[in-house]
Amino acid sequence: MRHIIKLVLVLALLGGIGLVAFAFVGDLSPERTEVILPVDLNGF
C-alpha cells in the first residue's frame, strides 16, 4: 500500500512540474490574420 501512495505522489509531483513548465513554455495563442470578405445583401 505504501508503494501505491508513493507512486501517486510522484506522479502528482511530475504532473505539477509539467503543468508549470507548459505554462511558461507553451504558447497556444492563435495567429492573427486580417480577413476581408464582401457581404452580399440580397435586397438592397
mmCIF entry with sequence, helices, sheets and N, C-alpha, C, O atoms, coordinates in Angstrom:
data_MODEL
# 
_entry.id   MODEL 
# 
_entity.id                         1 
_entity.type                       polymer 
_entity.pdbx_number_of_molecules   1 
# 
_entity_poly.entity_id                      1 
_entity_poly.type                           'polypeptide(L)' 
_entity_poly.nstd_linkage                   no 
_entity_poly.nstd_monomer                   no 
_entity_poly.pdbx_seq_one_letter_code       MRHIIKLVLVLALLGGIGLVAFAFVGDLSPERTEVILPVDLNGF 
_entity_poly.pdbx_seq_one_letter_code_can   MRHIIKLVLVLALLGGIGLVAFAFVGDLSPERTEVILPVDLNGF 
_entity_poly.pdbx_strand_id                 A 
# 
loop_
_entity_poly_seq.entity_id 
_entity_poly_seq.num 
_entity_poly_seq.mon_id 
_entity_poly_seq.hetero 
1 1  MET n 
1 2  ARG n 
1 3  HIS n 
1 4  ILE n 
1 5  ILE n 
1 6  LYS n 
1 7  LEU n 
1 8  VAL n 
1 9  LEU n 
1 10 VAL n 
1 11 LEU n 
1 12 ALA n 
1 13 LEU n 
1 14 LEU n 
1 15 GLY n 
1 16 GLY n 
1 17 ILE n 
1 18 GLY n 
1 19 LEU n 
1 20 VAL n 
1 21 ALA n 
1 22 PHE n 
1 23 ALA n 
1 24 PHE n 
1 25 VAL n 
1 26 GLY n 
1 27 ASP n 
1 28 LEU n 
1 29 SER n 
1 30 PRO n 
1 31 GLU n 
1 32 ARG n 
1 33 THR n 
1 34 GLU n 
1 35 VAL n 
1 36 ILE n 
1 37 LEU n 
1 38 PRO n 
1 39 VAL n 
1 40 ASP n 
1 41 LEU n 
1 42 ASN n 
1 43 GLY n 
1 44 PHE n 
# 
_struct_asym.id          A 
_struct_asym.entity_id   1 
# 
_struct_conf.conf_type_id            HELX_P 
_struct_conf.id                      HELX_P1 
_struct_conf.pdbx_PDB_helix_id       AA1 
_struct_conf.beg_label_comp_id       ARG 
_struct_conf.beg_label_asym_id       A 
_struct_conf.beg_label_seq_id        2 
_struct_conf.pdbx_beg_PDB_ins_code   ? 
_struct_conf.end_label_comp_id       VAL 
_struct_conf.end_label_asym_id       A 
_struct_conf.end_label_seq_id        25 
_struct_conf.pdbx_end_PDB_ins_code   ? 
_struct_conf.beg_auth_comp_id        ARG 
_struct_conf.beg_auth_asym_id        A 
_struct_conf.beg_auth_seq_id         2 
_struct_conf.end_auth_comp_id        VAL 
_struct_conf.end_auth_asym_id        A 
_struct_conf.end_auth_seq_id         25 
_struct_conf.pdbx_PDB_helix_class    1 
_struct_conf.details                 ? 
_struct_conf.pdbx_PDB_helix_length   24 
# 
_struct_conf_type.id          HELX_P 
_struct_conf_type.criteria    ? 
_struct_conf_type.reference   ? 
# 
loop_
_atom_site.group_PDB 
_atom_site.id 
_atom_site.type_symbol 
_atom_site.label_atom_id 
_atom_site.label_alt_id 
_atom_site.label_comp_id 
_atom_site.label_asym_id 
_atom_site.label_entity_id 
_atom_site.label_seq_id 
_atom_site.pdbx_PDB_ins_code 
_atom_site.Cartn_x 
_atom_site.Cartn_y 
_atom_site.Cartn_z 
_atom_site.occupancy 
_atom_site.B_iso_or_equiv 
_atom_site.pdbx_formal_charge 
_atom_site.auth_seq_id 
_atom_site.auth_comp_id 
_atom_site.auth_asym_id 
_atom_site.auth_atom_id 
_atom_site.pdbx_PDB_model_num 
ATOM 1   N N  . MET A 1 1  ? 0.832   -1.192 0.000   1.00 0.00 ? 1  MET A N  1 
ATOM 2   C CA . MET A 1 1  ? 0.000   0.000  0.000   1.00 0.00 ? 1  MET A CA 1 
ATOM 3   C C  . MET A 1 1  ? 0.878   1.258  0.000   1.00 0.00 ? 1  MET A C  1 
ATOM 4   O O  . MET A 1 1  ? 0.540   2.272  -0.610  1.00 0.00 ? 1  MET A O  1 
ATOM 5   N N  . ARG A 1 2  ? 2.002   1.161  0.694   1.00 0.00 ? 2  ARG A N  1 
ATOM 6   C CA . ARG A 1 2  ? 2.898   2.301  0.780   1.00 0.00 ? 2  ARG A CA 1 
ATOM 7   C C  . ARG A 1 2  ? 3.469   2.662  -0.590  1.00 0.00 ? 2  ARG A C  1 
ATOM 8   O O  . ARG A 1 2  ? 3.690   3.834  -0.894  1.00 0.00 ? 2  ARG A O  1 
ATOM 9   N N  . HIS A 1 3  ? 3.703   1.640  -1.408  1.00 0.00 ? 3  HIS A N  1 
ATOM 10  C CA . HIS A 1 3  ? 4.277   1.873  -2.734  1.00 0.00 ? 3  HIS A CA 1 
ATOM 11  C C  . HIS A 1 3  ? 3.281   2.579  -3.653  1.00 0.00 ? 3  HIS A C  1 
ATOM 12  O O  . HIS A 1 3  ? 3.666   3.418  -4.466  1.00 0.00 ? 3  HIS A O  1 
ATOM 13  N N  . ILE A 1 4  ? 2.017   2.239  -3.520  1.00 0.00 ? 4  ILE A N  1 
ATOM 14  C CA . ILE A 1 4  ? 0.985   2.875  -4.356  1.00 0.00 ? 4  ILE A CA 1 
ATOM 15  C C  . ILE A 1 4  ? 0.852   4.350  -4.007  1.00 0.00 ? 4  ILE A C  1 
ATOM 16  O O  . ILE A 1 4  ? 0.744   5.192  -4.898  1.00 0.00 ? 4  ILE A O  1 
ATOM 17  N N  . ILE A 1 5  ? 0.859   4.663  -2.729  1.00 0.00 ? 5  ILE A N  1 
ATOM 18  C CA . ILE A 1 5  ? 0.758   6.067  -2.294  1.00 0.00 ? 5  ILE A CA 1 
ATOM 19  C C  . ILE A 1 5  ? 1.985   6.843  -2.760  1.00 0.00 ? 5  ILE A C  1 
ATOM 20  O O  . ILE A 1 5  ? 1.874   7.987  -3.201  1.00 0.00 ? 5  ILE A O  1 
ATOM 21  N N  . LYS A 1 6  ? 3.139   6.225  -2.662  1.00 0.00 ? 6  LYS A N  1 
ATOM 22  C CA . LYS A 1 6  ? 4.374   6.869  -3.114  1.00 0.00 ? 6  LYS A CA 1 
ATOM 23  C C  . LYS A 1 6  ? 4.324   7.121  -4.618  1.00 0.00 ? 6  LYS A C  1 
ATOM 24  O O  . LYS A 1 6  ? 4.733   8.184  -5.086  1.00 0.00 ? 6  LYS A O  1 
ATOM 25  N N  . LEU A 1 7  ? 3.822   6.144  -5.378  1.00 0.00 ? 7  LEU A N  1 
ATOM 26  C CA . LEU A 1 7  ? 3.705   6.294  -6.824  1.00 0.00 ? 7  LEU A CA 1 
ATOM 27  C C  . LEU A 1 7  ? 2.741   7.419  -7.188  1.00 0.00 ? 7  LEU A C  1 
ATOM 28  O O  . LEU A 1 7  ? 3.023   8.214  -8.084  1.00 0.00 ? 7  LEU A O  1 
ATOM 29  N N  . VAL A 1 8  ? 1.621   7.487  -6.503  1.00 0.00 ? 8  VAL A N  1 
ATOM 30  C CA . VAL A 1 8  ? 0.647   8.549  -6.770  1.00 0.00 ? 8  VAL A CA 1 
ATOM 31  C C  . VAL A 1 8  ? 1.235   9.919  -6.459  1.00 0.00 ? 8  VAL A C  1 
ATOM 32  O O  . VAL A 1 8  ? 1.021   10.868 -7.214  1.00 0.00 ? 8  VAL A O  1 
ATOM 33  N N  . LEU A 1 9  ? 1.965   10.033 -5.372  1.00 0.00 ? 9  LEU A N  1 
ATOM 34  C CA . LEU A 1 9  ? 2.590   11.311 -5.024  1.00 0.00 ? 9  LEU A CA 1 
ATOM 35  C C  . LEU A 1 9  ? 3.648   11.719 -6.041  1.00 0.00 ? 9  LEU A C  1 
ATOM 36  O O  . LEU A 1 9  ? 3.745   12.892 -6.402  1.00 0.00 ? 9  LEU A O  1 
ATOM 37  N N  . VAL A 1 10 ? 4.435   10.762 -6.503  1.00 0.00 ? 10 VAL A N  1 
ATOM 38  C CA . VAL A 1 10 ? 5.460   11.064 -7.508  1.00 0.00 ? 10 VAL A CA 1 
ATOM 39  C C  . VAL A 1 10 ? 4.799   11.497 -8.817  1.00 0.00 ? 10 VAL A C  1 
ATOM 40  O O  . VAL A 1 10 ? 5.243   12.459 -9.443  1.00 0.00 ? 10 VAL A O  1 
ATOM 41  N N  . LEU A 1 11 ? 3.745   10.798 -9.233  1.00 0.00 ? 11 LEU A N  1 
ATOM 42  C CA . LEU A 1 11 ? 3.045   11.180 -10.460 1.00 0.00 ? 11 LEU A CA 1 
ATOM 43  C C  . LEU A 1 11 ? 2.385   12.549 -10.334 1.00 0.00 ? 11 LEU A C  1 
ATOM 44  O O  . LEU A 1 11 ? 2.377   13.319 -11.294 1.00 0.00 ? 11 LEU A O  1 
ATOM 45  N N  . ALA A 1 12 ? 1.835   12.859 -9.172  1.00 0.00 ? 12 ALA A N  1 
ATOM 46  C CA . ALA A 1 12 ? 1.236   14.178 -8.958  1.00 0.00 ? 12 ALA A CA 1 
ATOM 47  C C  . ALA A 1 12 ? 2.316   15.264 -9.006  1.00 0.00 ? 12 ALA A C  1 
ATOM 48  O O  . ALA A 1 12 ? 2.090   16.338 -9.564  1.00 0.00 ? 12 ALA A O  1 
ATOM 49  N N  . LEU A 1 13 ? 3.463   14.994 -8.435  1.00 0.00 ? 13 LEU A N  1 
ATOM 50  C CA . LEU A 1 13 ? 4.564   15.961 -8.463  1.00 0.00 ? 13 LEU A CA 1 
ATOM 51  C C  . LEU A 1 13 ? 5.056   16.178 -9.889  1.00 0.00 ? 13 LEU A C  1 
ATOM 52  O O  . LEU A 1 13 ? 5.286   17.317 -10.296 1.00 0.00 ? 13 LEU A O  1 
ATOM 53  N N  . LEU A 1 14 ? 5.220   15.099 -10.654 1.00 0.00 ? 14 LEU A N  1 
ATOM 54  C CA . LEU A 1 14 ? 5.651   15.236 -12.043 1.00 0.00 ? 14 LEU A CA 1 
ATOM 55  C C  . LEU A 1 14 ? 4.594   15.959 -12.884 1.00 0.00 ? 14 LEU A C  1 
ATOM 56  O O  . LEU A 1 14 ? 4.934   16.750 -13.763 1.00 0.00 ? 14 LEU A O  1 
ATOM 57  N N  . GLY A 1 15 ? 3.340   15.694 -12.619 1.00 0.00 ? 15 GLY A N  1 
ATOM 58  C CA . GLY A 1 15 ? 2.277   16.399 -13.333 1.00 0.00 ? 15 GLY A CA 1 
ATOM 59  C C  . GLY A 1 15 ? 2.272   17.880 -13.017 1.00 0.00 ? 15 GLY A C  1 
ATOM 60  O O  . GLY A 1 15 ? 2.060   18.703 -13.907 1.00 0.00 ? 15 GLY A O  1 
ATOM 61  N N  . GLY A 1 16 ? 2.503   18.231 -11.755 1.00 0.00 ? 16 GLY A N  1 
ATOM 62  C CA . GLY A 1 16 ? 2.576   19.637 -11.376 1.00 0.00 ? 16 GLY A CA 1 
ATOM 63  C C  . GLY A 1 16 ? 3.745   20.346 -12.025 1.00 0.00 ? 16 GLY A C  1 
ATOM 64  O O  . GLY A 1 16 ? 3.619   21.479 -12.490 1.00 0.00 ? 16 GLY A O  1 
ATOM 65  N N  . ILE A 1 17 ? 4.883   19.673 -12.055 1.00 0.00 ? 17 ILE A N  1 
ATOM 66  C CA . ILE A 1 17 ? 6.064   20.255 -12.706 1.00 0.00 ? 17 ILE A CA 1 
ATOM 67  C C  . ILE A 1 17 ? 5.803   20.429 -14.207 1.00 0.00 ? 17 ILE A C  1 
ATOM 68  O O  . ILE A 1 17 ? 6.161   21.453 -14.789 1.00 0.00 ? 17 ILE A O  1 
ATOM 69  N N  . GLY A 1 18 ? 5.185   19.435 -14.821 1.00 0.00 ? 18 GLY A N  1 
ATOM 70  C CA . GLY A 1 18 ? 4.852   19.529 -16.243 1.00 0.00 ? 18 GLY A CA 1 
ATOM 71  C C  . GLY A 1 18 ? 3.884   20.650 -16.531 1.00 0.00 ? 18 GLY A C  1 
ATOM 72  O O  . GLY A 1 18 ? 4.019   21.344 -17.539 1.00 0.00 ? 18 GLY A O  1 
ATOM 73  N N  . LEU A 1 19 ? 2.906   20.837 -15.658 1.00 0.00 ? 19 LEU A N  1 
ATOM 74  C CA . LEU A 1 19 ? 1.933   21.918 -15.839 1.00 0.00 ? 19 LEU A CA 1 
ATOM 75  C C  . LEU A 1 19 ? 2.597   23.286 -15.740 1.00 0.00 ? 19 LEU A C  1 
ATOM 76  O O  . LEU A 1 19 ? 2.306   24.177 -16.538 1.00 0.00 ? 19 LEU A O  1 
ATOM 77  N N  . VAL A 1 20 ? 3.471   23.455 -14.779 1.00 0.00 ? 20 VAL A N  1 
ATOM 78  C CA . VAL A 1 20 ? 4.190   24.726 -14.623 1.00 0.00 ? 20 VAL A CA 1 
ATOM 79  C C  . VAL A 1 20 ? 5.098   24.972 -15.823 1.00 0.00 ? 20 VAL A C  1 
ATOM 80  O O  . VAL A 1 20 ? 5.174   26.094 -16.324 1.00 0.00 ? 20 VAL A O  1 
ATOM 81  N N  . ALA A 1 21 ? 5.783   23.933 -16.282 1.00 0.00 ? 21 ALA A N  1 
ATOM 82  C CA . ALA A 1 21 ? 6.672   24.079 -17.445 1.00 0.00 ? 21 ALA A CA 1 
ATOM 83  C C  . ALA A 1 21 ? 5.872   24.440 -18.686 1.00 0.00 ? 21 ALA A C  1 
ATOM 84  O O  . ALA A 1 21 ? 6.307   25.278 -19.476 1.00 0.00 ? 21 ALA A O  1 
ATOM 85  N N  . PHE A 1 22 ? 4.705   23.820 -18.873 1.00 0.00 ? 22 PHE A N  1 
ATOM 86  C CA . PHE A 1 22 ? 3.877   24.141 -20.030 1.00 0.00 ? 22 PHE A CA 1 
ATOM 87  C C  . PHE A 1 22 ? 3.343   25.571 -19.946 1.00 0.00 ? 22 PHE A C  1 
ATOM 88  O O  . PHE A 1 22 ? 3.213   26.239 -20.972 1.00 0.00 ? 22 PHE A O  1 
ATOM 89  N N  . ALA A 1 23 ? 3.034   26.045 -18.747 1.00 0.00 ? 23 ALA A N  1 
ATOM 90  C CA . ALA A 1 23 ? 2.535   27.411 -18.580 1.00 0.00 ? 23 ALA A CA 1 
ATOM 91  C C  . ALA A 1 23 ? 3.602   28.430 -18.988 1.00 0.00 ? 23 ALA A C  1 
ATOM 92  O O  . ALA A 1 23 ? 3.273   29.492 -19.516 1.00 0.00 ? 23 ALA A O  1 
ATOM 93  N N  . PHE A 1 24 ? 4.859   28.117 -18.750 1.00 0.00 ? 24 PHE A N  1 
ATOM 94  C CA . PHE A 1 24 ? 5.927   29.041 -19.107 1.00 0.00 ? 24 PHE A CA 1 
ATOM 95  C C  . PHE A 1 24 ? 6.360   28.906 -20.562 1.00 0.00 ? 24 PHE A C  1 
ATOM 96  O O  . PHE A 1 24 ? 6.679   29.908 -21.202 1.00 0.00 ? 24 PHE A O  1 
ATOM 97  N N  . VAL A 1 25 ? 6.376   27.692 -21.093 1.00 0.00 ? 25 VAL A N  1 
ATOM 98  C CA . VAL A 1 25 ? 6.932   27.444 -22.418 1.00 0.00 ? 25 VAL A CA 1 
ATOM 99  C C  . VAL A 1 25 ? 5.851   27.396 -23.492 1.00 0.00 ? 25 VAL A C  1 
ATOM 100 O O  . VAL A 1 25 ? 6.017   27.964 -24.571 1.00 0.00 ? 25 VAL A O  1 
ATOM 101 N N  . GLY A 1 26 ? 4.757   26.727 -23.200 1.00 0.00 ? 26 GLY A N  1 
ATOM 102 C CA . GLY A 1 26 ? 3.712   26.511 -24.206 1.00 0.00 ? 26 GLY A CA 1 
ATOM 103 C C  . GLY A 1 26 ? 2.980   27.789 -24.551 1.00 0.00 ? 26 GLY A C  1 
ATOM 104 O O  . GLY A 1 26 ? 2.617   28.563 -23.666 1.00 0.00 ? 26 GLY A O  1 
ATOM 105 N N  . ASP A 1 27 ? 2.764   28.010 -25.829 1.00 0.00 ? 27 ASP A N  1 
ATOM 106 C CA . ASP A 1 27 ? 2.030   29.192 -26.285 1.00 0.00 ? 27 ASP A CA 1 
ATOM 107 C C  . ASP A 1 27 ? 0.990   28.730 -27.295 1.00 0.00 ? 27 ASP A C  1 
ATOM 108 O O  . ASP A 1 27 ? 1.331   28.362 -28.419 1.00 0.00 ? 27 ASP A O  1 
ATOM 109 N N  . LEU A 1 28 ? -0.264  28.749 -26.902 1.00 0.00 ? 28 LEU A N  1 
ATOM 110 C CA . LEU A 1 28 ? -1.330  28.259 -27.771 1.00 0.00 ? 28 LEU A CA 1 
ATOM 111 C C  . LEU A 1 28 ? -2.167  29.391 -28.354 1.00 0.00 ? 28 LEU A C  1 
ATOM 112 O O  . LEU A 1 28 ? -3.289  29.163 -28.804 1.00 0.00 ? 28 LEU A O  1 
ATOM 113 N N  . SER A 1 29 ? -1.632  30.605 -28.349 1.00 0.00 ? 29 SER A N  1 
ATOM 114 C CA . SER A 1 29 ? -2.402  31.716 -28.900 1.00 0.00 ? 29 SER A CA 1 
ATOM 115 C C  . SER A 1 29 ? -2.458  31.595 -30.422 1.00 0.00 ? 29 SER A C  1 
ATOM 116 O O  . SER A 1 29 ? -1.460  31.243 -31.051 1.00 0.00 ? 29 SER A O  1 
ATOM 117 N N  . PRO A 1 30 ? -3.603  31.882 -31.010 1.00 0.00 ? 30 PRO A N  1 
ATOM 118 C CA . PRO A 1 30 ? -3.737  31.726 -32.467 1.00 0.00 ? 30 PRO A CA 1 
ATOM 119 C C  . PRO A 1 30 ? -3.010  32.829 -33.223 1.00 0.00 ? 30 PRO A C  1 
ATOM 120 O O  . PRO A 1 30 ? -2.807  33.930 -32.710 1.00 0.00 ? 30 PRO A O  1 
ATOM 121 N N  . GLU A 1 31 ? -2.627  32.511 -34.445 1.00 0.00 ? 31 GLU A N  1 
ATOM 122 C CA . GLU A 1 31 ? -2.023  33.523 -35.297 1.00 0.00 ? 31 GLU A CA 1 
ATOM 123 C C  . GLU A 1 31 ? -3.127  34.441 -35.810 1.00 0.00 ? 31 GLU A C  1 
ATOM 124 O O  . GLU A 1 31 ? -4.174  33.971 -36.256 1.00 0.00 ? 31 GLU A O  1 
ATOM 125 N N  . ARG A 1 32 ? -2.897  35.732 -35.747 1.00 0.00 ? 32 ARG A N  1 
ATOM 126 C CA . ARG A 1 32 ? -3.915  36.688 -36.171 1.00 0.00 ? 32 ARG A CA 1 
ATOM 127 C C  . ARG A 1 32 ? -3.671  37.115 -37.607 1.00 0.00 ? 32 ARG A C  1 
ATOM 128 O O  . ARG A 1 32 ? -2.573  37.533 -37.974 1.00 0.00 ? 32 ARG A O  1 
ATOM 129 N N  . THR A 1 33 ? -4.709  37.002 -38.401 1.00 0.00 ? 33 THR A N  1 
ATOM 130 C CA . THR A 1 33 ? -4.646  37.464 -39.782 1.00 0.00 ? 33 THR A CA 1 
ATOM 131 C C  . THR A 1 33 ? -5.914  38.239 -40.082 1.00 0.00 ? 33 THR A C  1 
ATOM 132 O O  . THR A 1 33 ? -6.987  37.916 -39.572 1.00 0.00 ? 33 THR A O  1 
ATOM 133 N N  . GLU A 1 34 ? -5.784  39.261 -40.910 1.00 0.00 ? 34 GLU A N  1 
ATOM 134 C CA . GLU A 1 34 ? -6.932  40.079 -41.269 1.00 0.00 ? 34 GLU A CA 1 
ATOM 135 C C  . GLU A 1 34 ? -7.650  39.417 -42.441 1.00 0.00 ? 34 GLU A C  1 
ATOM 136 O O  . GLU A 1 34 ? -7.036  39.076 -43.451 1.00 0.00 ? 34 GLU A O  1 
ATOM 137 N N  . VAL A 1 35 ? -8.962  39.242 -42.287 1.00 0.00 ? 35 VAL A N  1 
ATOM 138 C CA . VAL A 1 35 ? -9.775  38.614 -43.332 1.00 0.00 ? 35 VAL A CA 1 
ATOM 139 C C  . VAL A 1 35 ? -10.816 39.627 -43.785 1.00 0.00 ? 35 VAL A C  1 
ATOM 140 O O  . VAL A 1 35 ? -11.589 40.146 -42.980 1.00 0.00 ? 35 VAL A O  1 
ATOM 141 N N  . ILE A 1 36 ? -10.825 39.899 -45.079 1.00 0.00 ? 36 ILE A N  1 
ATOM 142 C CA . ILE A 1 36 ? -11.799 40.842 -45.648 1.00 0.00 ? 36 ILE A CA 1 
ATOM 143 C C  . ILE A 1 36 ? -12.687 40.061 -46.609 1.00 0.00 ? 36 ILE A C  1 
ATOM 144 O O  . ILE A 1 36 ? -12.212 39.547 -47.621 1.00 0.00 ? 36 ILE A O  1 
ATOM 145 N N  . LEU A 1 37 ? -13.968 39.975 -46.293 1.00 0.00 ? 37 LEU A N  1 
ATOM 146 C CA . LEU A 1 37 ? -14.929 39.269 -47.139 1.00 0.00 ? 37 LEU A CA 1 
ATOM 147 C C  . LEU A 1 37 ? -16.055 40.232 -47.509 1.00 0.00 ? 37 LEU A C  1 
ATOM 148 O O  . LEU A 1 37 ? -16.593 40.908 -46.633 1.00 0.00 ? 37 LEU A O  1 
ATOM 149 N N  . PRO A 1 38 ? -16.418 40.307 -48.783 1.00 0.00 ? 38 PRO A N  1 
ATOM 150 C CA . PRO A 1 38 ? -17.543 41.158 -49.166 1.00 0.00 ? 38 PRO A CA 1 
ATOM 151 C C  . PRO A 1 38 ? -18.858 40.534 -48.696 1.00 0.00 ? 38 PRO A C  1 
ATOM 152 O O  . PRO A 1 38 ? -19.024 39.314 -48.703 1.00 0.00 ? 38 PRO A O  1 
ATOM 153 N N  . VAL A 1 39 ? -19.780 41.393 -48.293 1.00 0.00 ? 39 VAL A N  1 
ATOM 154 C CA . VAL A 1 39 ? -21.084 40.923 -47.824 1.00 0.00 ? 39 VAL A CA 1 
ATOM 155 C C  . VAL A 1 39 ? -22.106 41.253 -48.898 1.00 0.00 ? 39 VAL A C  1 
ATOM 156 O O  . VAL A 1 39 ? -22.225 42.400 -49.329 1.00 0.00 ? 39 VAL A O  1 
ATOM 157 N N  . ASP A 1 40 ? -22.842 40.236 -49.324 1.00 0.00 ? 40 ASP A N  1 
ATOM 158 C CA . ASP A 1 40 ? -23.862 40.412 -50.353 1.00 0.00 ? 40 ASP A CA 1 
ATOM 159 C C  . ASP A 1 40 ? -25.220 40.469 -49.674 1.00 0.00 ? 40 ASP A C  1 
ATOM 160 O O  . ASP A 1 40 ? -25.690 39.468 -49.134 1.00 0.00 ? 40 ASP A O  1 
ATOM 161 N N  . LEU A 1 41 ? -25.849 41.635 -49.699 1.00 0.00 ? 41 LEU A N  1 
ATOM 162 C CA . LEU A 1 41 ? -27.177 41.811 -49.124 1.00 0.00 ? 41 LEU A CA 1 
ATOM 163 C C  . LEU A 1 41 ? -28.193 41.728 -50.258 1.00 0.00 ? 41 LEU A C  1 
ATOM 164 O O  . LEU A 1 41 ? -28.304 42.660 -51.054 1.00 0.00 ? 41 LEU A O  1 
ATOM 165 N N  . ASN A 1 42 ? -28.930 40.632 -50.342 1.00 0.00 ? 42 ASN A N  1 
ATOM 166 C CA . ASN A 1 42 ? -29.823 40.368 -51.479 1.00 0.00 ? 42 ASN A CA 1 
ATOM 167 C C  . ASN A 1 42 ? -31.109 41.200 -51.426 1.00 0.00 ? 42 ASN A C  1 
ATOM 168 O O  . ASN A 1 42 ? -32.155 40.556 -51.332 1.00 0.00 ? 42 ASN A O  1 
ATOM 169 N N  . GLY A 1 43 ? -31.175 42.346 -51.466 1.00 0.00 ? 43 GLY A N  1 
ATOM 170 C CA . GLY A 1 43 ? -32.405 43.111 -51.448 1.00 0.00 ? 43 GLY A CA 1 
ATOM 171 C C  . GLY A 1 43 ? -32.100 44.604 -51.441 1.00 0.00 ? 43 GLY A C  1 
ATOM 172 O O  . GLY A 1 43 ? -32.991 45.441 -51.586 1.00 0.00 ? 43 GLY A O  1 
ATOM 173 N N  . PHE A 1 44 ? -30.901 44.895 -51.280 1.00 0.00 ? 44 PHE A N  1 
ATOM 174 C CA . PHE A 1 44 ? -30.524 46.299 -51.222 1.00 0.00 ? 44 PHE A CA 1 
ATOM 175 C C  . PHE A 1 44 ? -29.467 46.594 -52.248 1.00 0.00 ? 44 PHE A C  1 
ATOM 176 O O  . PHE A 1 44 ? -29.014 47.734 -52.356 1.00 0.00 ? 44 PHE A O  1 
# 
